[in-house]
Amino acid sequence: MLTLQPCSQEDSVAKVQCFHGAHNPRTIRVKVMTVDWRHILLYSLAATNLQGGYRMPVNMIVCCKQVPDPEVPPAVFKVVNNKMTWPAEVKPVIGQYEEFALEAALRIKDKVGGKITVLSLGNKFVRDVIKKALAVGGDELILLEDEAFEDGDSWSTANALAMAIKKIGEYDIILCGRQSSDWDAGQTGLGIAELLQIPAVTLARKVEVTDGKAWVEQVIPDGYRSVEVTLPALITVTSELGVLRYAALKGIMAAAKKQPVIWKPADIDLEASQVGAAGRRSKLEKLFQPVKEAKCEIIEGETPAEAGANLAVRLREAKLL
């Protein structure tokens, strides 16, 4: 049996007692090398990182938008004074493409760790709706909430969001939906990237982060292609990535205790005249719902053959044949 007796760090020598049975103890002195445990940890992390097993946490910002539920019938929406209106029973939701972007961020967080800051612009947010982003795993919610932010175009929205992102500070990835569920413009995400002077990749169906770069599967008309982009970068996410996960009860309870950070235009160094409708750079000439007219004409004949011939003649007259 061997017994190691600790020694002082100065002499770096340990005494080892070796028992050959119960009555023959021997004492020998052994030279011991002392190593700082911090060096061991540093070398271990470096080696693991080189082997692809360790990843640095990623700071992510996800831009979300509260919109009227896009699943309701289009007939309930009305245009009044060049503005879209809807009845009170149409409840707001987080836009479906923004939910895809949030799911992309959560998958990155699951794999390499990090922080997800959810950023949204608008007015009169329904807290239970927008806090869904916290319930599923977001860490912080920042709302640009003020009447001045209403009725903006893609430019004024992108400018305000970019200024808010500058105030947030450090970030690795900004994730947006490929387009919003209400206006479908698909311009705000790329506008943010341009204003921040960072690269952008659109239509992502898969996003992975490693070694300071993002690897994106980008949807193209006949499939997808793999794109590598150096961080920081902005990525817009499409539906092919997959739907947002359900919130667990623990997440819902945690979200209920968190309060969003509220920023007004002045908090992001902007005047009220630079945001929302006042800051628009495009003019909406006319908003209308197209009128669809349907007309049905019955083609008759004494026999099926005659009816078919009459139909052919009528189609030719209508220049459809």
PLY file of the C-alpha trace (Angstrom):
ply
format ascii 1.0
element vertex 321
property float x
property float y
property float z
element edge 320
property int vertex1
property int vertex2
end_header
0.00 0.00 0.00
1.25 3.51 -0.87
0.52 6.57 1.24
1.28 10.04 -0.14
2.09 12.66 2.47
1.60 16.29 1.29
4.60 18.56 1.35
5.11 22.29 1.13
5.15 24.00 -2.28
8.64 25.34 -1.61
10.54 22.05 -1.55
8.25 20.33 -4.13
9.01 16.97 -2.50
6.50 14.43 -1.28
7.07 11.58 1.15
5.70 8.23 0.14
5.34 5.45 2.68
5.36 1.99 1.21
4.08 -0.84 3.41
5.18 -4.33 2.55
2.74 -6.00 4.87
2.00 -4.55 8.29
5.50 -4.51 9.78
7.88 -3.30 7.02
7.24 0.37 6.34
9.64 2.27 4.12
9.78 5.99 3.48
11.03 7.34 0.16
11.20 10.92 -1.10
9.80 11.72 -4.55
10.26 14.94 -6.54
6.85 16.42 -7.51
6.27 19.05 -10.21
3.66 21.67 -9.29
1.37 22.98 -12.05
-1.03 25.94 -11.89
-4.58 24.56 -12.46
-5.42 27.63 -14.56
-2.80 26.62 -17.11
-4.31 23.14 -17.34
-7.80 24.64 -17.93
-6.48 27.02 -20.58
-4.65 24.26 -22.48
-7.71 22.01 -22.25
-10.06 24.66 -23.68
-7.63 25.50 -26.47
-7.22 21.85 -27.46
-10.96 21.25 -27.36
-11.62 24.31 -29.51
-9.11 23.17 -32.13
-10.90 19.83 -32.29
-14.24 21.57 -32.96
-15.76 20.64 -29.61
-15.95 24.07 -27.99
-17.73 27.16 -29.22
-17.83 30.68 -27.87
-21.31 31.93 -26.84
-23.06 34.04 -29.49
-24.78 37.37 -28.88
-27.92 37.46 -31.03
-30.52 40.11 -31.74
-33.85 38.97 -33.18
-36.14 41.58 -34.75
-39.79 40.68 -34.13
-42.98 42.38 -35.23
-46.48 42.33 -33.77
-49.03 41.96 -36.60
-52.72 41.13 -36.97
-53.26 37.40 -37.14
-52.61 36.53 -40.82
-54.75 33.39 -40.54
-58.05 35.30 -40.35
-60.11 35.61 -43.57
-59.02 38.54 -45.77
-62.62 39.73 -45.98
-62.53 41.05 -42.39
-59.90 43.66 -43.29
-61.13 47.02 -44.57
-59.39 50.07 -46.05
-60.42 53.36 -44.45
-58.70 56.65 -45.35
-55.84 54.81 -47.02
-55.22 52.72 -43.89
-55.90 49.07 -43.21
-58.36 48.42 -40.39
-59.66 45.24 -38.80
-62.26 44.37 -36.15
-61.34 44.07 -32.48
-61.79 40.31 -32.50
-58.73 39.95 -34.75
-55.96 39.39 -32.23
-52.31 40.34 -32.76
-49.54 37.75 -32.98
-45.81 37.71 -33.58
-45.32 37.53 -37.35
-44.73 34.02 -38.64
-41.44 34.86 -40.37
-40.17 36.54 -37.20
-41.00 33.32 -35.37
-38.81 31.40 -37.83
-35.97 33.84 -37.07
-36.50 33.36 -33.34
-36.36 29.59 -33.74
-33.07 29.93 -35.64
-31.63 31.91 -32.72
-32.85 29.34 -30.19
-31.20 26.51 -32.12
-27.90 28.38 -32.14
-28.24 29.02 -28.41
-29.00 25.34 -27.79
-25.83 24.33 -29.59
-23.20 26.89 -28.61
-24.83 29.02 -25.92
-25.27 32.75 -25.95
-27.79 35.52 -25.35
-30.91 36.36 -27.35
-32.13 39.95 -27.27
-35.54 40.42 -28.89
-36.14 43.84 -30.45
-39.53 45.09 -31.64
-40.84 48.40 -32.96
-44.41 49.67 -32.83
-47.02 50.97 -30.43
-49.59 49.53 -28.03
-47.91 46.16 -27.75
-49.98 43.39 -26.20
-47.57 42.19 -23.53
-48.80 38.58 -23.46
-48.25 38.38 -27.21
-44.83 39.96 -27.55
-43.52 38.26 -24.38
-43.95 34.93 -26.12
-40.42 35.57 -27.38
-39.23 35.40 -23.76
-41.36 32.37 -22.93
-39.71 30.23 -25.62
-36.17 31.16 -24.56
-35.35 34.79 -25.30
-33.25 36.50 -22.63
-34.19 40.17 -22.99
-37.01 42.10 -24.65
-36.56 45.68 -25.86
-39.59 47.52 -27.21
-39.37 50.67 -29.32
-42.85 51.70 -28.23
-44.29 55.09 -28.98
-47.04 56.65 -31.08
-44.31 58.28 -33.18
-43.21 54.86 -34.46
-46.58 54.16 -36.14
-47.14 54.00 -39.92
-43.48 54.01 -40.91
-42.10 52.62 -44.16
-39.21 50.19 -44.59
-36.65 53.01 -44.37
-37.86 54.65 -41.16
-38.34 51.24 -39.53
-34.89 50.00 -40.51
-33.28 53.26 -39.40
-34.90 53.14 -35.96
-34.01 49.47 -35.47
-30.42 50.10 -36.57
-30.08 52.95 -34.07
-31.46 50.71 -31.33
-28.98 47.97 -32.25
-26.15 50.47 -32.03
-27.31 51.34 -28.54
-27.49 47.66 -27.55
-23.81 47.42 -28.46
-22.10 44.09 -28.95
-23.74 41.52 -31.20
-22.65 38.67 -33.46
-25.79 37.93 -35.46
-28.95 39.88 -36.23
-31.82 37.63 -37.29
-34.93 38.86 -39.12
-37.78 37.24 -40.96
-37.47 37.24 -44.74
-40.49 39.58 -44.82
-43.26 40.74 -42.50
-46.63 39.02 -42.43
-48.58 42.22 -43.00
-46.83 44.25 -45.76
-44.58 41.51 -47.21
-42.02 44.09 -48.35
-38.91 42.12 -47.38
-36.80 45.30 -47.18
-36.27 46.09 -43.49
-33.69 43.40 -42.76
-31.42 44.38 -45.61
-31.92 48.03 -44.73
-30.62 47.37 -41.21
-27.55 45.60 -42.61
-26.82 48.50 -44.96
-27.13 51.08 -42.20
-24.88 49.08 -39.89
-22.42 48.32 -42.71
-22.41 44.56 -42.07
-22.84 41.65 -44.51
-26.26 40.07 -44.98
-27.48 36.66 -46.13
-31.11 36.23 -47.13
-33.54 33.29 -47.24
-31.77 31.08 -44.70
-33.22 27.65 -44.05
-30.44 26.59 -41.65
-27.88 28.58 -39.65
-24.87 27.26 -37.74
-22.10 29.23 -36.03
-18.47 28.20 -35.61
-15.09 29.89 -35.40
-16.46 33.41 -35.75
-18.40 32.57 -38.90
-21.96 31.61 -39.78
-22.68 28.76 -42.18
-26.00 29.30 -43.91
-28.07 27.11 -46.19
-29.64 29.71 -48.46
-32.80 28.84 -50.41
-32.56 29.33 -54.18
-35.17 28.55 -56.89
-33.94 25.01 -57.56
-32.75 24.01 -54.08
-30.24 25.62 -51.74
-26.61 26.63 -51.57
-24.16 26.84 -48.66
-22.92 30.32 -47.76
-20.18 31.27 -45.30
-20.26 34.74 -43.77
-17.93 36.36 -41.26
-19.58 37.73 -38.13
-21.07 40.14 -37.29
-23.74 39.66 -39.94
-27.47 39.91 -40.54
-29.44 36.87 -41.69
-33.05 36.74 -42.86
-34.85 33.45 -42.23
-37.47 31.73 -44.33
-40.17 29.16 -43.56
-38.02 26.19 -44.62
-36.15 26.46 -41.32
-39.15 25.21 -39.36
-41.80 26.47 -36.96
-41.13 28.02 -33.57
-41.07 25.58 -30.65
-43.78 25.61 -28.00
-43.11 27.47 -24.76
-42.63 25.28 -21.71
-44.48 26.08 -18.49
-41.19 27.05 -16.85
-40.49 29.52 -19.66
-43.99 31.01 -19.46
-43.65 31.57 -15.72
-40.19 33.10 -16.13
-41.44 35.43 -18.89
-44.28 36.62 -16.67
-41.71 37.92 -14.17
-39.62 39.76 -16.77
-40.45 43.29 -17.83
-39.48 44.66 -21.24
-37.17 47.62 -21.66
-39.05 50.53 -23.26
-37.24 52.98 -25.52
-38.68 56.16 -27.01
-37.22 57.93 -30.09
-35.03 60.11 -27.88
-33.54 57.01 -26.25
-32.04 55.98 -29.60
-30.88 59.49 -30.51
-33.68 60.19 -32.96
-36.28 62.93 -33.19
-39.96 62.10 -33.53
-39.77 63.62 -37.02
-37.26 60.93 -38.05
-39.36 57.87 -37.23
-42.71 56.42 -38.19
-44.92 58.25 -40.65
-42.94 61.48 -40.27
-39.70 59.74 -41.24
-41.02 57.97 -44.32
-39.05 58.22 -47.55
-41.73 56.58 -49.65
-45.26 57.81 -50.23
-48.27 55.53 -50.23
-50.38 56.77 -53.10
-53.33 54.45 -52.73
-54.23 51.45 -50.63
-57.16 49.43 -51.90
-58.63 45.97 -51.98
-58.95 44.61 -55.51
-62.48 43.96 -56.67
-62.96 40.45 -57.98
-65.85 39.88 -60.36
-66.99 36.44 -61.41
-69.33 35.62 -64.30
-70.67 32.19 -65.14
-72.13 31.27 -68.53
-73.79 27.90 -69.15
-73.10 26.38 -72.58
-75.91 24.09 -73.65
-76.48 21.58 -76.44
-78.88 18.85 -77.47
-76.14 16.25 -77.03
-72.81 16.20 -75.20
-71.05 16.45 -78.54
-73.06 19.53 -79.50
-72.43 21.12 -76.09
-68.68 20.50 -76.52
-68.72 22.05 -79.97
-70.65 25.08 -78.69
-68.15 25.44 -75.85
-65.25 25.41 -78.30
-66.90 28.10 -80.40
-67.56 30.25 -77.31
-63.97 29.92 -76.08
-62.70 30.90 -79.53
-64.95 33.95 -79.52
-63.55 34.92 -76.11
-60.06 34.43 -77.60
-59.26 31.79 -75.01
-58.45 29.24 -77.69
0 1
1 2
2 3
3 4
4 5
5 6
6 7
7 8
8 9
9 10
10 11
11 12
12 13
13 14
14 15
15 16
16 17
17 18
18 19
19 20
20 21
21 22
22 23
23 24
24 25
25 26
26 27
27 28
28 29
29 30
30 31
31 32
32 33
33 34
34 35
35 36
36 37
37 38
38 39
39 40
40 41
41 42
42 43
43 44
44 45
45 46
46 47
47 48
48 49
49 50
50 51
51 52
52 53
53 54
54 55
55 56
56 57
57 58
58 59
59 60
60 61
61 62
62 63
63 64
64 65
65 66
66 67
67 68
68 69
69 70
70 71
71 72
72 73
73 74
74 75
75 76
76 77
77 78
78 79
79 80
80 81
81 82
82 83
83 84
84 85
85 86
86 87
87 88
88 89
89 90
90 91
91 92
92 93
93 94
94 95
95 96
96 97
97 98
98 99
99 100
100 101
101 102
102 103
103 104
104 105
105 106
106 107
107 108
108 109
109 110
110 111
111 112
112 113
113 114
114 115
115 116
116 117
117 118
118 119
119 120
120 121
121 122
122 123
123 124
124 125
125 126
126 127
127 128
128 129
129 130
130 131
131 132
132 133
133 134
134 135
135 136
136 137
137 138
138 139
139 140
140 141
141 142
142 143
143 144
144 145
145 146
146 147
147 148
148 149
149 150
150 151
151 152
152 153
153 154
154 155
155 156
156 157
157 158
158 159
159 160
160 161
161 162
162 163
163 164
164 165
165 166
166 167
167 168
168 169
169 170
170 171
171 172
172 173
173 174
174 175
175 176
176 177
177 178
178 179
179 180
180 181
181 182
182 183
183 184
184 185
185 186
186 187
187 188
188 189
189 190
190 191
191 192
192 193
193 194
194 195
195 196
196 197
197 198
198 199
199 200
200 201
201 202
202 203
203 204
204 205
205 206
206 207
207 208
208 209
209 210
210 211
211 212
212 213
213 214
214 215
215 216
216 217
217 218
218 219
219 220
220 221
221 222
222 223
223 224
224 225
225 226
226 227
227 228
228 229
229 230
230 231
231 232
232 233
233 234
234 235
235 236
236 237
237 238
238 239
239 240
240 241
241 242
242 243
243 244
244 245
245 246
246 247
247 248
248 249
249 250
250 251
251 252
252 253
253 254
254 255
255 256
256 257
257 258
258 259
259 260
260 261
261 262
262 263
263 264
264 265
265 266
266 267
267 268
268 269
269 270
270 271
271 272
272 273
273 274
274 275
275 276
276 277
277 278
278 279
279 280
280 281
281 282
282 283
283 284
284 285
285 286
286 287
287 288
288 289
289 290
290 291
291 292
292 293
293 294
294 295
295 296
296 297
297 298
298 299
299 300
300 301
301 302
302 303
303 304
304 305
305 306
306 307
307 308
308 309
309 310
310 311
311 312
312 313
313 314
314 315
315 316
316 317
317 318
318 319
319 320
